[in-house]
C-alpha cells in the first residue's frame, strides 16, 4: 500500500524526534538511548499513519519510553513543559512508560519485558470478540524481549483467537542488555517463528517508511500480523550504531553535540537522495 504522506515529511518527523530524544537523554543523564533511536521510524509511522482515533498502541519494550514521549511530543500530545520533566522526581514521564500522563496514548505501564504483547492481545480480543468494535491494536516489542516466554504465550493466544486486529512489530536491532541477541539467546529465524505461531509475517528494513507502510497495512483478515523490522541500535549516531553499551550509557556534552551533528548529517543526506 502506498503512503498517503510524502516520505520526505515522515523523514523530517524522524529527524525532529531523534533530536528531541537526544536532548532528553542528555539533560536527564539517562541511558537506554540506543534502543530508542532504533525505533524512531516505526513510532513515527505508527503514530502519524497507522493509528486511527479508536486504535491503541502498546510499547512493550518499555525501556525505550523516551522515544515514545518524543514522538507524542512531536505530534502535539505532550507539551514542552511536560517533556522537560522526563526522568525528574515526581514526573509523569518516567524511564518506563506509565499511563498517568496520557492514558489514551499510553494505556498500560510496561517495562517488565514480555508483558506488553499479552496486554495488547487481551485488548485486541476484548475489542473484536466482546465489543465487536473496529479497533486495532499495535504492539512494539524488541528482539531481545522475544527471549521471554510470555511473548510466545501471548502470540499463541492471538493466533488461536484469530486476532486480525492485532499488529505486532519486532524492533529487531540485534542487540540487548548483555550483548548480541544471537549470542545471548538466538531467536533466528525470527520471521519463521512468528509464522509458525500462526501470524501473517513480513520482514522489512525498519527504517524504510515505504516498507513499513506495505507491511503494516497488509493485514490478513483471518489472523494477526507480525512485522519483523530490521533496525540498527543507535540509528543515526556514528558512535552508537550497533554498539551494545549504548543500551545503558548517558552522553557527555561532546558526545551530545556529535550525536546532533550526526543526526543532522543523516537527515541532510536522505533529503539530498530523495531530491527534497
N, C-alpha and C positions, 0 to 999 in steps of 0.2 A: 504493500500500500504506500502510495506517495505521501510525502509530508505536505500538509497544508501551509506550513510555516517555513520560510526560507532557512536553509541550513546555516546561512551566514548569521541570521538572527539568533538561532539557537547557540551557535558558536560564541557569539557575543555574550549571551547569557552565561555560558560555561566559564568564559574568561572572567566576567564580573564576579561570579560565585567563587571561583578559585581565589581571586584577590581578597574577597571578604573573608573566606575561610582562613587564609594565611594570616590575615590581620588578627582574627580571633585567637588563633593559636599563639601568635607572638605575644599579644598583650596578656593572655592568660598564663603564659609559660607552661602550656599543657601539651601533652603528646597526642598520639593517635591521628596525626595529620596525614600519614601516608595512605591509610585506607579511606580517608575522606576524599582525598584527591582522586583516587581511582574510581570513585562512584559519581563524580560530578555530572558527566554527560547522561548517565542513567537517571539521576534525580531530576535534572533539568528537563529531559524528555518526558518523564512520567508526569511531572507536575504541570508542565505547560501544554502537553499534547494529549496525554492519555487519560488523565483523571477528569471525570465529569463531576458535577455538583454532588451527585448521590454516591459517588465512589469513595473508597478509602484506601489509604496507603499505610503499610506497616514496615518500619525499618527494623528488621530483625538483627542486623549487625549494628547493635546499639552503640558500640564504641565509636562509630562514625557519625554520631549525633550532630556534631558541629557542621558537617556538610549538609545535613537536613535543615538545620537552623539557617545556614547561609542561603540555601535555596528558598526557603519560606520567606526570608527577608527580601530576597531579590524580587519575588513575585508579590510583595506587598502584604504578607501575612504577619510579619514581625516588624516593629519599628526599630529605628536606630537605637533608641534608648533601651529597649528590651534586649537587643543584641549585645549591647555594651555590658550587660550583666552576665554574659556567658562565663561559667565556671566560678563566679563570685559567690561569697557566702549569701545564703538566702535566695539565690537565683531561682527562677522558674525554668532556666535553661541549663541544666546540669550536664556533666560529661556524658551521661547516657540519657536517652530521651525519657521524659515524664509527661503524662498527659495534662498536667495542670495548666500550662500556659495556653495551649491550643488543643483542646480535647477533640475537635473535629479533625484537625490535620495530624495530630499525634494521639491516636486513640488508645495506645497502650504503652506502658513502660516496658522497655526491652533492654537487653544488655547481657543477661544470663543467656549465653548463646544456645540456640536450639529452640527457644520458646516462641519466637515470632511467627514461624510458619504454622505451628499448631493453632495459635491465636487467629491468624489470617484464615486458615482452613475452617475454623469454627465460625468466624464471621461470614465467610462465603456460604457455608452450609445454612446458617440462620437466615440470611437474606434470600437465598434462592429456594430453599426447601420449606422453610417455615413461614416466611412472609411473602414469598412469590414476588419479590421486588427485583427490578432491573438494576441491581447494584453489583459492581465489580470490585474485587479486592486485589491490590498488587502488594507483593511482599518482596523486599530486597534482602537477600542473605549473602553470606560470604562462602567461598570455597572451603576455608578452614572450618567454618561453622558446620559444614556438612560432616565433620567428624562426630557430631553429636547424634546420638540415636533418636532423640526427639524429632529431629528433622525428618527422618525416614518414617517415623510413626505418623507424623502429620501428612507426609506425602502419600502414604498408603491410605489414610483416611480420605484425603482429597480425591485420589483416583477411584477408590471404591464407590464414593458417592457421586462421581462424575461431575465434579465442581467446575464446570466450564467457565464460571465467572471468576476463577482464581488464576492470577498470573504470578508466577514465581520467577524472579530474576536472580541469578547467581553472579555476584561480583567475583569473578574468578581471576584474582590478581596473582595467584601462585605463591603468596607469602602469608604467614601467620605469625603469632607471637614468638614462636620458638624456632622459626626457620622456614624453609621452603615446604609448602604443603605436601609435595611429593615425598619429602624425607620424613616429615613428622607422621603423617598417615595418608598415604597416597589414595586419592579419590578418583583417579583416572581409570577408565574413560568416563568423565563426568556426565557427558550428554547421554551416553549409553545407559548409565544407571537410572537417570530420570525417565528415559524411555521405557526401561524395564519395569519401572514402578507404575507405568500407565499414563505418563504425561505426553502430550504433544510437545516435542522438544526441538529446539533450534539452537545452534551455536554460532555466535557472531563476534565481531570486533565491538566491544562495549564502549568504545569512544567514537563510533561511527553512527551519527544520528539517522541516516537513511536505513542502515541495517537495523537499528533499534526500532524504527517505525515499522519496517517489514515484519520483524519477528514478533513484536508486541501486539500488533493488530491482526495477526493471522490466527485468531482463536479457533479452536476446534469446538463445535457445538456439543460434543459428547464427552469431553474430558478437559482437565486443567492443562495449562500451558506452562512450560519451563523454558526460559531463555538463559542459556549459559553464555554470559558476556565476558569475553576475554579482555582483561584490562591490565594496566600497569599500576602497581602501587607507587604512590608519589608522582602520578602523571603530571608532566609539565615542568617539574623542578629537577634540574640536571643531577643534583647530588642526592636526591631522594629516590629517583626512579629505580625500581627493582631492588631496593635496599631494605632488608628486614628491620634494621634498627630504627627506621622512621615509623615503625608501628608504635614506638614509645617516645622518642626524643622530642624535647621542645627546641625552638630555634633561638639562637642569639641574634643580635641586631644585624651583624654582617650576613648571616645566613638568611634572615628575613629579606633583606634588601636584594640578595642574589635570587631568592625564590621569586620575588615580584618581577625582577628583570627577566627571569626565565619564562614565567607565565606570559608576560607581555610579548616576548620574542616568539613564543609558540603561537600566540594569537595572531601576531602580525604575519607570520609565515603561512598560517592557514588562510588568512584573508587574501594574501597575495596569490596563493594557489587557486583559490576559488574565483579570483577576479573581483572580489568585493571591494 
